[in-house]
Amino acid sequence: MENQSEMVFVLQGLNDSLTNRQIYFTFALMSYLLTIFVNLTLIVIVCLEKSLHEPIYIFLCNLCFNGICGASSFYPKLLHDLLADSHVITYTGCLSQIFVVYCYVFCEFTSLTVMAYDRYLAICKPLQYRTLMTAQRVAQLLLLTWSFSLLESMVGTTLTARLPLCGRHIPKIFCTNWEVVKLSCSDTIVNNIYGYVLMFSHISQTILIVVSYTHLVRASLQLHSDRRKFVQTCLPHLVTLLVFTGSLVFDIMYSRYSAGSTLQKLQNALAAEFLVVPPLINPIIYGINLHQIRSRIIHNFTHKPETQGAHS
């Protein structure tokens, strides 16, 4: 298609939601602001509190930062479309959104894998933990997480960008790689092969997480102290992993097996769940379950100056 860079995609996901656009806009705006607030709150608390400068909390900050990136790849465009009469996005804008969403997904999954490895060392090898999980190792794992995620995203987006397109209607409220690939009028076998490579890569990460948790559960059943540590740090991680994986599966099922335009609102909710739920839920889960973070949050929001505290 000539001048493909000047192409404009039409997002059709909001077609059935225009009658209640003010309600949806208010809900989306509040959800976005709350997501930014809870993630930034946790990041700031960890950064300011020296006692929280531990690997698990640093990895948690990285998870929260990635959550902000993921939410910011989705909400601003949605908020704009809820107030606009036409729901369009440029070719460049669509590829940019695909890249950021891609990166968010890969970074989230890799971060959760790294956190599972950290918990394995902390509980199963406590005497060697300080030696194995040094500041240098933490920096290397963070660099690996982002390098791996950016590389995967760059390759995937580049493979999609090379495809000539014969359509411009996307039946969703945001751009995704699979929806753009389906608009191609040429062979997409390379994209499909790369998809299988990514699937194999993340299945390998899943196996690593399963192996880690097998050891963690075994260790927690043996010692009461390990059981307490498992409940405090590993249980929130497990819930986070299940929420993110479930949300992502909903999106994949929607993209590949959606039944036309029926139940459009439900499909929109399921398709966007992996960009909405994990970034909002992750810091709340950890903030509630991790005693050190919970106590700092309570202290910061209930602390009064000494002059006022003297009267209480």
C-alpha positions as CSV (number, residue, x, y, z in Angstrom):
1,M,0.0,0.0,0.0
2,E,1.5,3.4,-1.0
3,N,2.2,6.0,1.6
4,Q,1.6,3.5,4.3
5,S,3.2,5.7,6.9
6,E,0.4,8.2,6.3
7,M,-2.3,5.6,6.9
8,V,-4.9,6.1,9.6
9,F,-6.5,3.2,11.4
10,V,-10.1,3.2,12.7
11,L,-10.6,1.8,16.1
12,Q,-14.1,0.3,16.3
13,G,-14.1,-0.9,19.9
14,L,-15.9,2.1,21.2
15,N,-18.8,2.2,18.7
16,D,-21.3,0.7,21.2
17,S,-20.2,2.9,24.1
18,L,-20.8,6.4,22.8
19,T,-24.1,6.9,24.7
20,N,-22.4,6.7,28.1
21,R,-19.1,8.3,27.1
22,Q,-19.1,10.7,30.1
23,I,-19.5,7.9,32.6
24,Y,-16.8,5.8,30.9
25,F,-14.5,8.8,30.7
26,T,-14.9,9.5,34.4
27,F,-14.3,5.9,35.3
28,A,-11.3,5.6,33.0
29,L,-9.7,8.8,34.3
30,M,-10.2,7.9,38.0
31,S,-8.8,4.4,37.3
32,Y,-5.7,5.9,35.5
33,L,-5.0,8.4,38.2
34,L,-5.4,5.8,40.9
35,T,-3.1,3.5,39.1
36,I,-0.4,6.2,38.8
37,F,-0.9,7.2,42.5
38,V,-0.6,3.7,44.0
39,N,2.4,2.8,41.9
40,L,4.2,6.1,42.5
41,T,3.4,5.9,46.3
42,L,5.1,2.5,46.5
43,I,8.1,3.6,44.5
44,V,8.6,6.7,46.5
45,I,8.3,4.9,49.8
46,V,10.9,2.3,48.8
47,C,13.2,5.0,47.5
48,L,13.0,7.1,50.6
49,E,13.1,4.3,53.2
50,K,16.7,3.0,53.5
51,S,15.5,-0.2,55.3
52,L,13.6,-1.1,52.1
53,H,16.7,-0.9,49.9
54,E,16.6,-4.7,49.4
55,P,16.5,-6.7,46.2
56,I,12.8,-7.7,46.5
57,Y,11.7,-4.1,47.0
58,I,13.9,-2.9,44.1
59,F,12.4,-5.5,41.8
60,L,8.9,-4.4,43.1
61,C,9.7,-0.8,42.2
62,N,10.7,-2.0,38.7
63,L,7.3,-3.9,38.5
64,C,5.5,-0.7,39.5
65,F,7.4,1.4,37.0
66,N,6.5,-1.0,34.2
67,G,2.9,-0.9,35.4
68,I,2.9,2.9,34.9
69,C,4.3,2.4,31.4
70,G,1.7,-0.2,30.5
71,A,-1.2,1.9,31.8
72,S,0.1,5.0,30.1
73,S,0.3,3.2,26.7
74,F,-3.5,2.6,27.0
75,Y,-5.4,5.2,29.1
76,P,-4.4,8.6,27.4
77,K,-5.6,7.4,23.9
78,L,-8.7,5.9,25.4
79,L,-9.5,9.1,27.3
80,H,-9.1,11.1,24.1
81,D,-11.3,8.8,22.1
82,L,-14.0,8.9,24.7
83,L,-14.4,12.6,24.1
84,A,-13.8,12.5,20.3
85,D,-16.3,11.9,17.6
86,S,-14.0,9.8,15.6
87,H,-11.7,7.1,16.9
88,V,-8.6,7.0,14.7
89,I,-4.9,6.5,15.2
90,T,-2.1,7.1,12.8
91,Y,0.1,4.3,11.5
92,T,3.1,5.5,13.5
93,G,1.0,6.0,16.6
94,C,-0.4,2.5,16.2
95,L,3.1,0.9,15.9
96,S,4.3,3.0,18.8
97,Q,1.4,1.7,21.0
98,I,2.1,-1.9,19.9
99,F,5.8,-1.4,20.8
100,V,5.0,-0.1,24.3
101,V,2.3,-2.7,25.0
102,Y,4.7,-5.4,23.8
103,C,7.5,-4.1,26.0
104,Y,5.1,-3.9,29.0
105,V,4.0,-7.5,28.6
106,F,7.5,-8.9,28.2
107,C,9.0,-6.8,31.0
108,E,6.1,-7.8,33.3
109,F,6.6,-11.5,32.7
110,T,10.4,-11.3,32.9
111,S,10.2,-9.2,36.1
112,L,7.9,-11.8,37.7
113,T,10.4,-14.5,36.7
114,V,13.3,-12.6,38.3
115,M,11.2,-12.1,41.5
116,A,10.5,-15.8,41.6
117,Y,14.3,-16.5,41.4
118,D,14.9,-13.9,44.1
119,R,12.4,-15.6,46.5
120,Y,13.9,-19.0,45.7
121,L,17.3,-17.8,46.9
122,A,15.9,-16.0,49.9
123,I,13.9,-18.9,51.2
124,C,15.8,-22.0,50.0
125,K,19.3,-20.6,50.3
126,P,19.1,-18.0,53.0
127,L,22.7,-18.3,54.2
128,Q,24.0,-17.7,50.6
129,Y,21.4,-15.1,49.7
130,R,23.5,-12.0,50.5
131,T,26.4,-13.5,48.6
132,L,24.4,-14.5,45.5
133,M,22.0,-11.5,45.3
134,T,24.4,-8.6,45.5
135,A,23.8,-5.1,44.3
136,Q,25.7,-5.9,41.1
137,R,23.6,-9.0,40.5
138,V,20.4,-6.9,41.1
139,A,21.6,-4.3,38.5
140,Q,22.4,-7.1,36.0
141,L,19.0,-8.7,36.4
142,L,17.2,-5.4,35.9
143,L,19.4,-4.6,32.8
144,L,18.7,-8.1,31.5
145,T,14.9,-7.7,32.1
146,W,14.7,-4.4,30.1
147,S,17.2,-5.4,27.4
148,F,15.4,-8.6,26.8
149,S,12.0,-6.9,26.7
150,L,13.1,-4.0,24.5
151,L,14.8,-6.4,22.0
152,E,11.7,-8.7,21.8
153,S,9.4,-5.7,21.3
154,M,11.7,-4.1,18.7
155,V,11.9,-7.3,16.6
156,G,8.2,-7.9,16.8
157,T,7.2,-4.4,15.9
158,T,9.7,-4.3,13.0
159,L,8.3,-7.5,11.6
160,T,4.8,-6.0,11.7
161,A,6.0,-2.7,10.2
162,R,7.3,-4.4,7.1
163,L,3.9,-5.9,6.2
164,P,1.8,-4.2,3.5
165,L,-1.7,-3.7,4.7
166,C,-5.0,-4.0,2.9
167,G,-7.3,-2.8,5.6
168,R,-7.5,-0.1,8.3
169,H,-10.3,-1.1,10.6
170,I,-9.3,-2.5,14.0
171,P,-12.1,-4.0,16.1
172,K,-10.6,-3.0,19.4
173,I,-10.2,0.1,21.6
174,F,-6.4,0.1,21.1
175,C,-3.8,-1.2,18.7
176,T,-2.4,-4.7,19.1
177,N,0.1,-6.6,17.0
178,W,-2.2,-9.5,16.1
179,E,-5.0,-7.2,14.9
180,V,-2.6,-5.3,12.6
181,V,-1.0,-8.5,11.3
182,K,-4.5,-9.7,10.4
183,L,-4.9,-6.7,8.1
184,S,-1.9,-7.7,6.0
185,C,-2.3,-8.7,2.4
186,S,1.0,-10.6,2.2
187,D,2.5,-13.7,3.7
188,T,2.8,-13.5,7.5
189,I,4.8,-16.7,8.1
190,V,7.8,-14.9,9.6
191,N,5.5,-13.1,12.1
192,N,4.0,-16.5,13.0
193,I,7.4,-18.1,13.5
194,Y,8.5,-15.3,15.7
195,G,5.3,-15.7,17.7
196,Y,6.2,-19.3,18.3
197,V,9.7,-18.3,19.3
198,L,8.3,-15.8,21.9
199,M,5.9,-18.5,23.1
200,F,8.8,-21.0,23.6
201,S,10.8,-18.3,25.4
202,H,8.0,-17.4,27.9
203,I,7.1,-21.1,28.4
204,S,10.7,-21.5,29.5
205,Q,10.2,-18.7,32.0
206,T,7.0,-20.3,33.2
207,I,8.9,-23.6,33.8
208,L,11.5,-21.7,35.8
209,I,8.8,-20.1,37.9
210,V,7.1,-23.5,38.5
211,V,10.4,-25.1,39.5
212,S,11.1,-22.2,41.9
213,Y,7.7,-22.4,43.5
214,T,8.0,-26.2,43.9
215,H,11.1,-25.6,46.0
216,L,9.5,-22.7,47.8
217,V,6.4,-24.7,48.8
218,R,8.6,-27.6,49.9
219,A,10.7,-25.3,52.1
220,S,7.8,-23.5,53.6
221,L,6.2,-26.7,54.7
222,Q,9.3,-27.7,56.6
223,L,10.0,-24.6,58.7
224,H,7.5,-22.2,60.3
225,S,9.8,-19.2,59.6
226,D,9.9,-20.1,55.9
227,R,6.2,-20.5,55.9
228,R,5.7,-17.0,57.2
229,K,8.2,-15.6,54.7
230,F,6.4,-17.5,51.9
231,V,3.0,-16.0,52.9
232,Q,4.4,-12.5,53.1
233,T,6.4,-12.3,50.0
234,C,5.7,-15.2,47.7
235,L,1.9,-15.3,48.0
236,P,1.5,-11.7,46.6
237,H,3.9,-12.6,43.8
238,L,1.9,-15.7,43.0
239,V,-1.3,-13.7,43.0
240,T,0.3,-11.0,40.8
241,L,1.5,-13.7,38.3
242,L,-1.9,-15.4,38.1
243,V,-3.7,-12.0,37.6
244,F,-1.4,-11.0,34.9
245,T,-1.4,-14.3,33.1
246,G,-5.2,-14.6,33.3
247,S,-5.6,-11.1,31.9
248,L,-3.2,-11.8,29.1
249,V,-5.0,-15.1,28.2
250,F,-8.3,-13.1,28.0
251,D,-6.8,-10.7,25.5
252,I,-5.3,-13.5,23.4
253,M,-8.6,-15.4,23.3
254,Y,-10.5,-12.2,22.5
255,S,-8.1,-11.3,19.6
256,R,-8.1,-14.8,18.0
257,Y,-11.5,-16.2,18.8
258,S,-13.9,-13.2,19.3
259,A,-17.3,-13.6,17.8
260,G,-17.8,-10.5,15.7
261,S,-19.3,-7.4,17.4
262,T,-21.5,-9.3,19.9
263,L,-21.1,-8.3,23.5
264,Q,-18.7,-5.5,22.5
265,K,-18.5,-3.9,26.0
266,L,-17.6,-7.3,27.6
267,Q,-15.0,-7.9,24.9
268,N,-13.5,-4.4,25.4
269,A,-13.2,-5.1,29.2
270,L,-11.6,-8.5,28.6
271,A,-9.2,-7.2,25.9
272,A,-7.9,-4.3,28.0
273,E,-7.8,-6.2,31.3
274,F,-4.1,-7.0,31.2
275,L,-3.4,-3.2,30.8
276,V,-5.8,-2.2,33.5
277,V,-5.9,-4.8,36.3
278,P,-2.3,-5.8,37.0
279,P,-0.9,-2.2,37.1
280,L,-3.6,-1.3,39.6
281,I,-3.6,-4.4,41.7
282,N,0.1,-5.2,42.0
283,P,1.1,-2.3,44.3
284,I,-2.0,-2.8,46.4
285,I,-1.3,-6.5,46.9
286,Y,2.3,-5.9,47.9
287,G,1.4,-2.8,49.9
288,I,-1.1,-4.9,52.0
289,N,1.0,-8.0,52.4
290,L,4.5,-6.8,52.9
291,H,4.7,-5.6,56.5
292,Q,7.6,-3.2,55.9
293,I,5.8,-1.4,53.1
294,R,2.4,-1.5,54.9
295,S,3.9,0.0,58.1
296,R,5.6,2.8,56.1
297,I,2.4,3.7,54.2
298,I,0.4,3.8,57.4
299,H,3.1,5.9,59.1
300,N,3.3,8.4,56.2
301,F,-0.4,8.9,56.0
302,T,-1.2,9.0,59.7
303,H,1.9,10.7,61.0
304,K,1.2,14.1,62.6
305,P,3.7,16.8,63.7
306,E,4.8,16.5,67.3
307,T,3.0,19.7,68.3
308,Q,-0.3,18.1,67.2
309,G,0.6,14.7,68.5
310,A,1.1,16.0,72.0
311,H,-2.6,16.6,72.4
312,S,-3.6,13.1,71.3
